[in-house]
Amino acid sequence: METKHWTVSEQSFDKQAMEEAADLLRKGETIAFPTETVYGLGADATNEQAVRKIFEAKGRPSDNPLIVHVASKNQLEDLVEDVPEAAFTLLDAFSPGPITIILKSKGTVASNVSAGLDSIGIRIPSHPVGLRLLEEVGLPIAAPSANISGRPSPTKAEHVTHDLEGRIAGIMDGGPTGIGLESTVIDCTEAVPVILRPGGITAEAIEAVIGTVMIDPGLAGDEKEKPKAPGMKYTHYAPEAPLYLVEKDMQQHADKLAEDGEIVGIIATEELAQQLENERIQVCGTREDLSTVAQHLYDALRYFKKSDVSVILCESFGKQGVGAAIMNRLEKAATGSI
């Protein structure tokens, strides 16, 4: 398949590119586009055959539900049975933005979007390019991350090209994404809302708006559980070489592995990187502002190729605030921890 490429500036939209991409989506094709979190691989959420192309391109398990992206809250009434007060409050506070809200489905979307569940996750992205494309197409768009399933999510168009060139109809390059981690997913079908996936909007920020929320035990990754949201099952975000999380003594562990004949790559913050002696260090941000780590994490995970290193060591982080989302991704990507 030939993959079309468009480069679209956030400042000035290319109307022809938007029309071409929207037309392909209406015809049942798959298009990668930027959101404020990561690049998504979109298809018409009401078209089962179109949605199937997402799973085929990514090699994604069919029991892993997809998030539906819409351009405005007005589209919700066509997709869900009801919107509880907590969901409206969250939408008013954080949307458009990196939050996905699970609601009872009306059955409008194709059955393979929800993986057989009676609920769907919906969000309104805030990236100007992605939002403009959704407005142009006028359809609900199912869109997981635009990468081969299991690989680190794409935060640049070049990441999408590396994974999906020739597998999808088009890639809309809107520049690097801003937040770098997928949206926070919260289930509002329960009496007390439940966070199913941590993201850029923290549990603390959500509780400040709607009060008490629960954290789903499924975040522990029980393979027997049917996932209610993306990222709750299966290995995700893995780089090409084995990844180990290191809590302390990074230099000592790197030296020991090197003595054993391993070629060691290290992912570290600016603060730790300054203390290390190693030829292969990729800086992922600063501990002073973990949002910088979130923004650059997937790019760092993609930095080392299998031919360059035989093992990757990565700094660990606390699980407060956005650190919870960072460690959620790293623990799913890691072979183990030290």
Helices and strands as residue ranges (DSSP letters): E 4-7, H 15-26, E 31-34, E 39-44, H 48-58, E 67-69, G 73-75, H 76-79, H 85-94, E 99-104, E 119-123, H 128-137, E 141-142, H 157-164, E 170-173, E 184-187, E 194-197, H 203-210, E 214-215, G 217-220, E 243-246, H 250-259, E 264-268, H 270-273, E 281-283, H 290-303, E 311-315, H 323-333, E 336-337
